[in-house]
Amino acid sequence: KGKLPKEARLKLLHWWELHSKWPYPSETEKIALAETTGLDQKQINNWFINQRKRHWKP
């Protein structure tokens, strides 16, 4: 089980906090997040799936 780099995680968490009411990034946002974090979109998708499962109360 690989952990994401801390930098990348902080950037994703920052986005998460700004969008905590509806934490579903658009395709465009995912591409931008992939570019700024250096992760690929699959990793971004998985992070959001896990994060919503673990920490989101709609």
C-alpha positions in Angstrom: 0.0 0.0 0.0 1.7 3.1 -1.2 1.3 6.5 0.5 1.2 9.6 -1.6 3.9 12.2 -1.2 3.1 14.7 1.6 3.1 17.6 -0.8 0.5 16.0 -3.0 -1.6 15.0 0.0 -1.6 18.6 1.3 -2.7 20.0 -2.0 -5.5 17.4 -2.2 -6.6 18.2 1.3 -6.6 21.9 0.5 -9.0 21.3 -2.4 -11.0 19.1 -0.1 -11.4 21.8 2.5 -12.5 24.4 0.0 -15.1 22.0 -1.5 -16.1 20.0 1.5 -19.9 20.5 0.9 -19.6 18.7 -2.5 -16.2 17.1 -2.9 -16.5 15.9 -6.4 -13.9 17.5 -8.7 -14.8 17.9 -12.4 -12.6 16.3 -15.0 -10.9 19.7 -15.6 -10.2 20.0 -11.9 -8.8 16.5 -11.8 -6.5 17.3 -14.6 -5.3 20.4 -12.8 -4.9 18.5 -9.6 -2.9 15.8 -11.4 -0.6 18.5 -12.8 0.0 20.4 -9.6 0.5 17.2 -7.5 2.4 15.1 -10.0 0.0 12.2 -9.4 -1.9 10.5 -12.2 -5.7 10.8 -12.4 -6.3 7.3 -11.2 -4.5 8.2 -8.0 -6.5 11.4 -7.7 -9.7 9.5 -8.3 -8.8 6.9 -5.7 -7.9 9.5 -3.1 -11.2 11.2 -3.5 -13.1 7.9 -3.3 -11.3 6.9 -0.1 -11.5 10.4 1.4 -15.3 10.6 0.8 -15.8 7.1 2.2 -13.8 7.8 5.3 -14.4 11.5 6.1 -17.4 12.9 4.3 -20.8 13.3 5.9 -23.2 14.6 3.2 
